[in-house]
């Protein structure tokens, strides 16, 4: 007979069993969530500084100055996103000038945004056209897939090429970049990230793209293997 004021002993045991199962499930969920909190930092640059790693002489191009590049104005967002920022102009007597920008995030979120051309060039009054993906053969084998486009303003036209590295991934779009970060986070990793942007001033797209590809190959030939790995994530 069931008591009017409460459950029977079997019912009490059943409730206790259910509470125990629910408690175990909550603990398991909490454990999985804690296990997936990113805790392993992947930082291919480490404590090294970009400036001494990138040579002043790249093929026929020589370092000229650190100014003249299209960049957004300094603000708190860029200070938070980037650990290091390198800007350089290279000149050669028989080549188009080269403007190089490298932005590195040491692994807070692995997301580079402010210096992506799709962000900073329109913010500077440029119109972006002819966006495409170009494969650049590298001097020691393999190839680099980079995004190319033309940036046009009233008194300036740039042909530009850029690529991003997130951990060891080389995403070609903003969506791929976010997915690379998400996948790394699910593995428990916090990846560093690098954006490399190379551009030159010319209306001639073909000549500009040929120059950018030549500089990229010369850059990869001029740096040791550990620095190439920082640039494209490849081992060795």
N, C-alpha and C positions, 0 to 999 in steps of 0.2 A: 504494500500500500504506500502511495506517495504522500509525504508529509506536506501539510498545507503551507508551511512557512519556509520551505526551502527544498533544494534538490536532494535526491537520495544519494547514498554513498557511491553507487556506480556512476551516477551523473556527475558527482563531484570529481571522481577520478578522471572521467572523460574531459571535463573542463580543464583540469590540471594538465592533462596530456596535450590538449589543444594550445593552452598557454605556453607550454614548454616548446611545442613545435613552432609556434609563432615567434617566440623569443629566439629560437635557434635560427629561424629564417631571417629575422632582423639582424642578428649578429653576422650571419653569412653575407647579407647584402652590404652591411657596413664594412666588412672585411674586404669584399671585392672592390667597393668604392675606394677604400683606402689604398688597396694595392694598385689601383689605376691612377692615383694621383701622381703626376710626373715627378720623378725624383732624380733621374739620371741625366745629367747634362752632357750633350754632345757639342763640343766646341772645338772645331778643327783649327781655329786660329790660336786658341789658348791665350796666354799672356803676351804673345808677340804683338808688336805694333805694325800696322800696315805700311807706314811710311818707309822704314828701312827695308822692307821685304820687296817692294816694287822698285825695280831699277830705274835710274835716271836716264839710261840709254836703252831704248827698245828698238832693235833693228836700226834703221837709219834715223829714227826719231830721238830727239834729245829733250829733256825736261826744260821748260821755259818759264812757267809761272804756275801759281795755284789759283788764279782768278780767271774769270771769263766764261765760266760754265753757267748753264741755266740751273738754278737751285731755288727752292722755295725759301722765303725768309725764315730765319731761325725762330723757333718757338718752343714751347714746353713739350709739345708732342714729339718733335724731332729729337729733343734732348732725351726723352724717355725711350724712344724706339731704337736709337743707335748707340752702340758702344764706340764705334770708330767711323770716321768719315774722311775719305781721301779725295781731293780734287786736284787735277793736274792738266796743264796744257803742254803738249809735245809738238815740236817743230822739226821739219826736215827740209833740206834745200830743194829737193825734187819731188816732194810729196805734199798732199793736203795736210793741213794741221789736224791734230788729234786732241780731243777733249775727253779726259778719262775721269770717271767718278766711281768710287767704290764705297758702299755703305754696308756696315757689318753690325749685326745684332748678336750679342753673345749668348742669347738663349732665354730671354724672359718669355717671349711668346713665339719667337721664330718668324714673326710677320714683318715684312718690309713694305711700307706703303708710301711714305712721304716723298721719297725720291724715285718712285716708279714714274716713267715718262707720262703714263696716262693721267697721273696726278699733277706733277709739278709743271709740265709744259703748258697745259691748258690754263693753269693758275698764273702762268707768266704771259698769257695772251697768244699762245701758239695754237695752231690747228694741226691735228695729227691725221695723216692720210697714209694710204698704201701699206697698211700693217700686214705683215706676213712673217713666216718662220723661215729662217735660212740656216742651212747646215754648213759649218765651217770645218774643213779637215784640219786636224791638229798635227804639229810637226812630229810627234812621237807615236802617231797612230790614233785611231778613233776620230770622233768628230764632236763638235759642240753645236747643239741646236739653240739658236738665239732668236729673239724677236727683233724684227727690223721695221722701221717706219720713217716717214718724212715729217718733220716739224716745220711749219711755215708761219712767219709773222710778217709784219709790214716791211721790215728792213733786214730780215734774217731768215735763211733757210738752212736747216740742218738735216743731214742724213744720220740716223742713229741706229745703234744696235745695243741690245741689253739682254742679260740673262740673270736668273736668280737661282741660288742654291739654298735649299732648306735641309739641314743635316747632310745626307748624301743623295737627296733627291734633287732633280733639276726641273722644277715645274715651269710650264710655259704660259700659264695664265694665273690670274688672281684666284680663281676657283681651285685650280690644281695646287696652288701654294697653300691655301687654307686646308685642303685635304691632306697635304703632306704633313702639316703641323698636327692635324687631328690624329692621323695614323701614328705618328711618333708619340703623341701624348697617350694614346691607348696602349702603347707598348711600355709606357712608363718613362719615356724619354722627353727631354726638353731640348730641341735642336737649336743650334745657332743658325744664322741665316746670312747670306751675302748677296748683295746686288751689285753687278758690274755694268756700267753704262759707258759706251764709247760712241762718240759722235764727231762729225766733221762738217765744216761750213762749205756747202756747194749746192747749186741747183741741179747738178748732174747726178741723178740717182745711181746710175750704173757705176760711174767713177767713184762716187762716195762709198757704195757698198763694197767695191773692190778694195778700197783703201782701208775700210774698217776690218775686213776679213784679213788683209795683210798685217795690220797692226795686231790683231788678236793672235794670229799665228806667231808673230815675232815676240809678243808678250809671253806666250806659253813656252817658247823656246828659250827665253831669257831668264826664267825663274827655275829654281830646283823643284824636285818632285813634290816635296812637302808643301810648297807654296802653290803648285798647280793643283794639288788636292784641295786647298782652301778655295781656289777659284771655281773648280768644277766638281768637287766631291769624289773624284776618281781615286782609287787606291794606287799607290806607287808613283 
